């Protein structure tokens, strides 16, 4: 409990009276009487505040939220005392999150409830805790203030941004793929898995006609094929130090998770199973391939708290772990940031994986590199920066060419292109029957 401004003002006035009493302008007995009265009033007011119950606060907080720019937290505040309560309120949200709309000063009548909300911006993914609400109550006579913690603690999980997935829910696979930037090629030929028999249509090739069904029914019947289902996709995610780079206020690892979820959503819609292996140095997190709507829930639950770490990535160890867990042939998507110093180790890891799986190496490129390489400046500093960026990009491209010469598919993309290009390659592999 702390003295309020009113009590401090009264103490200052009482001190001034004491100064006057010391020079004989005011009787000393008056000053003593005023002091005794002030002590009595402060004691009564403090006791009333001490016994006063805290306001009841209920927080509206979903258990899971996506990593988006801003979302609302609701608070229901009810006065628990017999008098109107005036207090300052601050919700104890995670301290590193930017907040808008806190703290608040409220005055709540007895038995009444006030509803308010404020906006927070999560700074990252993971599990976070709201440690109650900080309340600073004022005594009835405004002589004291008292700080308390009211309301219950709460926790929530911040997932990668799954909002775009909800927007794709009612769309076909083709339209959903185009919505994230995938440029789809027209199919040449049919799928490889028989789906159903149907009436012959003008334009069907003779190879599609089922002659036995045609003879039995008495009219031309064609076979309908689709892309083979029940195949497997494994996302091999680099969680090392290179994924700590940032573009558009998100780390590259956050961009990788968002793109991985988009690819997983399309693959699950296609009837395939999706798994994940995330590696940060010696730490590995393995999720076996899952099918159906439960597969997306498993991915979100297994990956929401993954964080890139300032450690080197061991590609060979990651490839060995994947080979140990994933016996069936799969479309393995390795998302990393390829550099020339990775030459031997990365090529060894990809060679190991390629013996059993179809491998796609995705090399993320920092947007700042493209900007620096295209910079046109008259100063020596800008010229050196541009030349350095161009040299670095040339070394990356040389590494990519080595992998391509060994038969490995490589994507060199920025974060903004990642989702669309991943889905393009996956659907192309399905279309060509390479899985």
C-alpha positions as CSV (number, residue, x, y, z in Angstrom):
1,X,0.0,0.0,0.0
2,X,1.3,3.4,-1.0
3,X,0.3,7.0,-0.1
4,X,-1.8,8.7,-2.7
5,X,-1.4,12.2,-4.0
6,X,-4.1,13.4,-1.7
7,X,-2.3,12.1,1.4
8,X,1.0,13.6,0.2
9,X,-0.7,16.9,-0.2
10,X,-2.2,16.8,3.3
11,X,1.2,15.9,4.7
12,X,2.8,18.8,2.9
13,X,0.1,21.1,4.3
14,X,0.6,19.7,7.9
15,X,4.4,20.3,7.5
16,X,3.7,23.9,6.5
17,X,1.6,24.4,9.6
18,X,4.4,22.9,11.6
19,X,6.8,25.5,10.3
20,X,4.3,28.3,11.2
21,X,4.0,26.7,14.7
22,X,7.7,26.7,15.1
23,X,7.9,30.5,14.8
24,X,4.9,31.1,17.0
25,X,2.4,32.1,14.4
26,X,0.1,29.1,15.0
27,X,-0.4,27.4,18.4
28,X,1.6,24.1,18.7
29,X,-1.5,22.3,20.0
30,X,-3.2,23.0,16.7
31,X,-0.4,21.4,14.8
32,X,-0.4,18.4,17.1
33,X,-4.2,18.0,16.8
34,X,-4.1,18.3,13.0
35,X,-1.4,15.5,13.0
36,X,-3.5,13.2,15.2
37,X,-6.5,13.8,12.9
38,X,-4.5,13.1,9.8
39,X,-3.2,9.9,11.3
40,X,-6.7,8.8,12.3
41,X,-8.1,9.6,8.8
42,X,-5.2,7.8,7.0
43,X,-5.6,4.7,9.3
44,X,-9.4,4.5,8.7
45,X,-9.0,5.0,4.9
46,X,-6.1,2.5,4.7
47,X,-8.1,-0.1,6.7
48,X,-11.1,0.3,4.4
49,X,-8.9,-0.2,1.3
50,X,-7.2,-3.2,2.8
51,X,-10.5,-5.0,3.5
52,X,-12.0,-4.0,0.1
53,X,-12.2,-7.0,-2.3
54,X,-10.5,-6.8,-5.6
55,X,-12.6,-6.4,-8.8
56,X,-13.5,-9.7,-10.5
57,X,-11.8,-10.0,-13.9
58,X,-12.5,-12.6,-16.5
59,X,-10.2,-12.7,-19.6
60,X,-11.5,-13.9,-23.0
61,X,-8.5,-15.6,-24.5
62,X,-8.5,-18.4,-27.2
63,X,-6.3,-21.4,-26.5
64,X,-4.6,-21.0,-29.9
65,X,-3.9,-17.9,-32.1
66,X,-2.0,-17.5,-35.4
67,X,1.1,-15.4,-35.7
68,X,-0.6,-12.4,-37.2
69,X,0.1,-8.6,-36.9
70,X,-2.6,-7.9,-34.2
71,X,-5.5,-9.6,-32.4
72,X,-7.9,-8.6,-29.6
73,X,-8.0,-9.7,-26.0
74,X,-11.3,-9.2,-24.1
75,X,-11.7,-8.4,-20.4
76,X,-14.9,-8.5,-18.3
77,X,-14.5,-6.4,-15.1
78,X,-17.1,-6.5,-12.3
79,X,-16.9,-4.4,-9.1
80,X,-16.9,-6.6,-6.0
81,X,-17.1,-3.8,-3.4
82,X,-20.2,-2.1,-2.0
83,X,-19.0,1.2,-3.4
84,X,-18.0,2.4,-6.9
85,X,-14.4,1.2,-7.5
86,X,-11.9,3.4,-9.3
87,X,-8.7,1.8,-10.4
88,X,-5.9,1.5,-13.0
89,X,-5.9,-1.8,-14.9
90,X,-3.1,-3.4,-16.8
91,X,-3.3,-7.0,-18.2
92,X,0.0,-8.8,-17.6
93,X,0.5,-10.0,-21.2
94,X,3.9,-11.4,-22.3
95,X,6.2,-8.5,-21.7
96,X,7.9,-8.5,-25.1
97,X,4.7,-8.1,-27.1
98,X,3.7,-4.7,-28.4
99,X,0.3,-3.7,-27.0
100,X,-2.3,-1.0,-27.8
101,X,-5.0,0.0,-25.4
102,X,-3.3,-0.7,-22.1
103,X,-3.3,0.4,-19.3
104,X,-6.8,1.7,-18.6
105,X,-8.4,3.7,-15.8
106,X,-11.8,2.4,-14.9
107,X,-14.6,3.4,-12.6
108,X,-17.1,0.6,-12.0
109,X,-20.4,1.0,-10.1
110,X,-21.3,-1.6,-7.5
111,X,-22.6,-4.8,-9.1
112,X,-22.0,-3.5,-12.6
113,X,-19.8,-5.1,-15.2
114,X,-17.6,-3.3,-17.8
115,X,-16.4,-5.0,-21.0
116,X,-13.3,-3.8,-22.8
117,X,-10.6,-5.1,-25.1
118,X,-7.1,-4.2,-26.2
119,X,-4.8,-5.3,-29.1
120,X,-1.6,-7.2,-28.8
121,X,0.9,-8.3,-31.5
122,X,2.7,-11.6,-30.8
123,X,6.4,-11.3,-31.3
124,X,6.9,-15.0,-32.0
125,X,5.5,-18.6,-31.9
126,X,5.4,-20.8,-28.9
127,X,3.7,-21.2,-25.5
128,X,3.0,-17.9,-23.6
129,X,1.5,-17.0,-20.3
130,X,-0.8,-14.2,-19.1
131,X,0.0,-13.7,-15.4
132,X,-3.3,-12.2,-14.2
133,X,-4.2,-8.5,-14.2
134,X,-2.3,-5.7,-12.4
135,X,-4.9,-3.5,-10.5
136,X,-4.1,-0.3,-8.6
137,X,-7.0,0.5,-6.4
138,X,-7.7,3.9,-4.8
139,X,-9.0,4.1,-1.2
140,X,-12.5,5.8,-0.6
141,X,-10.9,9.1,0.5
142,X,-8.1,8.8,-2.1
143,X,-5.4,8.8,0.6
144,X,-3.9,5.4,-0.4
145,X,-3.3,3.2,-3.5
146,X,-2.9,-0.5,-3.4
147,X,-1.4,-2.7,-6.1
148,X,-2.9,-6.2,-6.5
149,X,-3.0,-9.1,-9.0
150,X,-6.6,-9.9,-9.9
151,X,-8.0,-12.5,-12.3
152,X,-6.7,-15.9,-13.2
153,X,-3.5,-16.8,-15.0
154,X,-3.9,-18.1,-18.6
155,X,-1.8,-19.6,-21.3
156,X,-2.1,-19.8,-25.0
157,X,-0.2,-21.1,-27.9
158,X,0.9,-19.0,-30.9
159,X,0.9,-21.1,-34.1
160,X,2.3,-20.2,-37.5
161,X,-0.1,-18.1,-39.5
162,X,-2.8,-20.6,-40.5
163,X,-5.3,-17.9,-41.5
164,X,-4.5,-18.4,-45.2
165,X,-5.4,-22.1,-44.8
166,X,-8.8,-21.2,-43.6
167,X,-9.4,-19.1,-46.6
168,X,-8.4,-22.0,-48.9
169,X,-10.8,-24.4,-47.2
170,X,-13.7,-23.9,-49.6
171,X,-11.6,-23.7,-52.7
172,X,-10.6,-26.5,-55.1
173,X,-6.9,-27.6,-55.1
174,X,-6.2,-25.7,-58.3
175,X,-7.8,-22.5,-57.1
176,X,-6.2,-22.8,-53.7
177,X,-2.8,-23.4,-55.2
178,X,-3.1,-20.3,-57.4
179,X,-4.2,-18.2,-54.4
180,X,-0.7,-18.6,-52.9
181,X,1.1,-17.9,-56.2
182,X,1.5,-21.3,-57.8
183,X,1.6,-21.2,-61.6
184,X,0.1,-24.5,-62.7
185,X,0.9,-26.2,-66.0
186,X,-1.9,-27.8,-68.0
187,X,-1.9,-31.6,-67.6
188,X,-0.6,-33.7,-70.5
189,X,-2.2,-37.1,-70.3
190,X,-4.1,-38.7,-67.4
191,X,-3.3,-39.7,-63.9
192,X,-2.0,-43.2,-63.2
193,X,-4.7,-44.4,-60.7
194,X,-8.0,-45.8,-61.8
195,X,-10.9,-43.8,-60.3
196,X,-14.2,-44.8,-62.0
197,X,-16.0,-45.7,-65.2
198,X,-18.1,-43.0,-67.0
199,X,-19.8,-42.4,-70.3
200,X,-17.6,-41.7,-73.3
201,X,-17.0,-38.0,-74.0
202,X,-16.0,-36.5,-77.3
203,X,-12.3,-36.1,-77.3
204,X,-11.5,-39.2,-75.1
205,X,-8.7,-41.3,-76.6
206,X,-9.4,-44.9,-77.7
207,X,-7.0,-46.1,-74.9
208,X,-9.4,-44.8,-72.3
209,X,-12.4,-46.9,-73.6
210,X,-13.2,-49.9,-71.5
211,X,-14.3,-52.3,-74.2
212,X,-15.7,-55.0,-71.9
213,X,-17.9,-52.4,-70.1
214,X,-18.9,-51.0,-73.5
215,X,-20.0,-54.4,-74.8
216,X,-21.9,-55.2,-71.5
217,X,-23.8,-51.9,-71.3
218,X,-24.3,-51.3,-75.0
219,X,-22.8,-47.7,-75.2
220,X,-19.2,-46.4,-75.2
221,X,-17.7,-46.4,-71.6
222,X,-14.4,-44.7,-70.7
223,X,-12.1,-45.2,-67.7
224,X,-11.4,-42.1,-65.5
225,X,-8.0,-41.8,-63.9
226,X,-6.6,-39.5,-61.3
227,X,-3.2,-38.8,-59.7
228,X,-2.1,-41.6,-57.5
229,X,-3.0,-41.0,-53.9
230,X,-1.6,-42.3,-50.6
231,X,1.9,-41.1,-51.4
232,X,4.1,-39.4,-48.8
233,X,5.7,-36.0,-48.5
234,X,8.3,-35.3,-45.9
235,X,9.4,-31.7,-45.0
236,X,13.0,-31.6,-43.9
237,X,13.4,-28.2,-42.3
238,X,16.7,-26.5,-41.5
239,X,16.4,-24.8,-38.0
240,X,20.0,-23.6,-37.9
241,X,21.5,-20.2,-37.7
242,X,20.9,-19.2,-41.3
243,X,17.2,-19.4,-40.7
244,X,17.5,-16.5,-38.2
245,X,17.7,-14.0,-41.1
246,X,14.6,-11.8,-41.5
247,X,12.4,-10.6,-44.3
248,X,9.1,-8.7,-43.9
249,X,9.5,-8.7,-40.1
250,X,9.5,-12.5,-40.0
251,X,12.4,-14.8,-39.6
252,X,13.2,-17.1,-42.5
253,X,12.2,-20.0,-40.3
254,X,8.7,-18.5,-39.8
255,X,8.4,-18.1,-43.6
256,X,9.5,-21.7,-44.0
257,X,6.8,-22.9,-41.5
258,X,4.1,-20.9,-43.3
259,X,5.1,-22.3,-46.7
260,X,5.3,-25.8,-45.3
261,X,1.8,-25.6,-44.0
262,X,0.5,-24.4,-47.3
263,X,2.2,-27.3,-49.1
264,X,1.0,-29.8,-46.5
265,X,-2.6,-28.5,-46.9
266,X,-2.5,-29.1,-50.7
267,X,-0.9,-32.5,-50.3
268,X,-3.4,-33.6,-47.7
269,X,-6.2,-32.5,-50.0
270,X,-4.6,-34.6,-52.7
271,X,-4.9,-37.7,-50.4
272,X,-1.2,-37.9,-49.6
273,X,0.4,-38.2,-46.1
274,X,2.7,-35.4,-44.8
275,X,5.5,-35.7,-42.2
276,X,8.2,-33.5,-40.9
277,X,11.8,-33.6,-39.6
278,X,13.1,-30.4,-38.2
279,X,16.8,-30.2,-37.3
280,X,18.6,-27.5,-35.2
281,X,22.2,-28.7,-34.7
282,X,21.9,-32.0,-32.9
283,X,18.2,-31.5,-31.9
284,X,15.8,-33.4,-34.2
285,X,12.0,-33.4,-34.1
286,X,10.3,-36.1,-36.2
287,X,6.7,-36.4,-37.1
288,X,5.7,-39.5,-39.1
289,X,3.6,-38.9,-42.2
290,X,-0.1,-38.5,-41.4
291,X,-3.1,-38.4,-43.7
292,X,-6.4,-36.5,-43.5
293,X,-7.5,-33.5,-41.6
294,X,-5.7,-34.9,-38.5
295,X,-2.5,-34.5,-40.4
296,X,-2.7,-30.7,-40.4
297,X,-3.5,-30.7,-36.7
298,X,-0.5,-32.9,-35.9
299,X,1.8,-30.6,-38.0
300,X,0.6,-27.5,-36.2
301,X,0.9,-29.1,-32.8
302,X,4.3,-30.5,-33.5
303,X,5.8,-27.4,-35.1
304,X,4.3,-24.4,-33.4
305,X,7.1,-24.0,-30.8
306,X,10.0,-24.8,-33.1
307,X,12.6,-22.1,-33.2
308,X,15.7,-21.5,-35.3
309,X,18.9,-21.6,-33.2
310,X,22.3,-20.0,-33.7
311,X,24.0,-23.4,-34.4
312,X,25.3,-25.0,-37.5
313,X,23.1,-27.5,-39.3
314,X,24.4,-31.1,-39.6
315,X,23.0,-32.2,-43.0
316,X,24.4,-35.7,-42.9
317,X,23.0,-36.4,-39.5
318,X,19.6,-35.1,-40.6
319,X,19.7,-37.3,-43.7
320,X,20.7,-40.3,-41.6
321,X,17.8,-39.7,-39.2
322,X,15.3,-39.4,-42.0
323,X,16.5,-42.6,-43.6
324,X,16.2,-44.4,-40.3
325,X,12.6,-43.2,-39.8
326,X,11.2,-43.0,-43.4
327,X,11.6,-46.4,-45.1
328,X,8.9,-45.8,-47.7
329,X,9.8,-43.7,-50.8
330,X,8.7,-40.1,-50.3
331,X,8.9,-36.6,-51.8
332,X,11.5,-35.1,-49.5
333,X,11.6,-31.3,-49.5
334,X,14.8,-30.0,-47.9
335,X,14.4,-26.2,-47.1
336,X,17.6,-24.5,-46.2
337,X,19.9,-21.6,-47.3
338,X,22.6,-23.2,-49.5
339,X,26.1,-21.7,-49.3
340,X,29.4,-22.7,-51.0
341,X,30.9,-24.0,-47.7
342,X,28.1,-26.6,-47.6
343,X,29.5,-28.2,-50.7
344,X,30.7,-31.6,-49.6
345,X,28.3,-32.2,-46.6
346,X,25.1,-31.1,-48.4
347,X,25.9,-33.1,-51.5
348,X,26.7,-36.2,-49.4
349,X,23.4,-35.8,-47.5
350,X,21.3,-35.3,-50.7
351,X,23.0,-38.3,-52.3
352,X,22.1,-40.4,-49.3
353,X,18.5,-39.4,-49.5
354,X,18.2,-39.7,-53.3
355,X,18.9,-43.5,-53.2
356,X,15.4,-44.0,-51.8
357,X,13.5,-40.7,-52.2
358,X,12.6,-38.0,-54.7
359,X,14.5,-35.0,-53.3
360,X,13.9,-31.3,-53.8
361,X,16.4,-28.8,-52.3
362,X,15.0,-25.4,-51.7
363,X,17.6,-22.7,-51.2
364,X,16.2,-19.5,-49.6
365,X,17.7,-16.3,-50.7
366,X,17.7,-13.1,-48.6
367,X,15.8,-10.3,-50.3
368,X,18.5,-7.9,-49.1
369,X,21.0,-9.7,-51.4
370,X,18.9,-9.0,-54.5
371,X,18.5,-5.4,-53.4
372,X,22.2,-4.9,-52.8
373,X,23.2,-6.6,-56.1
374,X,20.8,-4.3,-58.0
375,X,21.9,-1.2,-56.2
376,X,23.2,1.5,-58.4
377,X,25.2,4.1,-56.5
378,X,28.0,6.5,-57.1
379,X,29.8,6.1,-53.8
380,X,32.6,3.6,-53.2
381,X,30.7,2.0,-50.4
382,X,27.6,1.2,-52.5
383,X,29.8,-0.1,-55.3
384,X,31.6,-2.5,-52.9
385,X,28.4,-3.6,-51.4
386,X,26.9,-4.3,-54.8
387,X,29.9,-6.2,-56.0
388,X,30.0,-8.3,-52.8
389,X,26.4,-9.3,-53.1
390,X,26.8,-10.2,-56.8
391,X,29.9,-12.4,-55.9
392,X,28.0,-14.1,-53.1
393,X,25.0,-14.8,-55.4
394,X,27.4,-16.2,-58.1
395,X,28.9,-18.6,-55.5
396,X,25.4,-19.8,-54.5
397,X,24.5,-20.4,-58.1
398,X,27.6,-22.4,-58.7
399,X,26.6,-24.6,-55.8
400,X,23.1,-25.0,-57.2
401,X,24.6,-26.0,-60.6
402,X,26.7,-28.7,-58.9
403,X,23.6,-30.2,-57.4
404,X,21.6,-30.0,-60.6
405,X,24.4,-31.8,-62.5
406,X,24.0,-34.7,-60.0
407,X,20.3,-34.9,-60.9
408,X,19.0,-33.0,-57.9
409,X,16.1,-30.6,-58.3
410,X,16.9,-27.2,-56.8
411,X,14.8,-24.2,-56.2
412,X,16.4,-20.8,-55.6
413,X,13.7,-18.5,-54.2
414,X,13.0,-15.6,-51.9
415,X,10.6,-16.0,-49.0
416,X,7.8,-14.3,-50.9
417,X,8.0,-16.9,-53.7
418,X,8.4,-19.9,-51.4
419,X,4.8,-21.1,-51.0
420,X,3.8,-20.9,-54.6
421,X,7.0,-22.5,-56.0
422,X,6.8,-25.4,-53.5
423,X,3.3,-26.2,-54.5
424,X,4.2,-26.0,-58.2
425,X,7.0,-28.5,-57.8
426,X,4.9,-30.9,-55.7
427,X,2.0,-30.9,-58.2
428,X,4.4,-31.2,-61.1
429,X,5.9,-34.3,-59.5
430,X,2.4,-35.8,-59.0
431,X,1.4,-35.0,-62.5
432,X,4.5,-36.6,-64.0
433,X,4.2,-39.7,-61.8
434,X,7.6,-39.3,-60.3
435,X,6.6,-40.4,-56.8
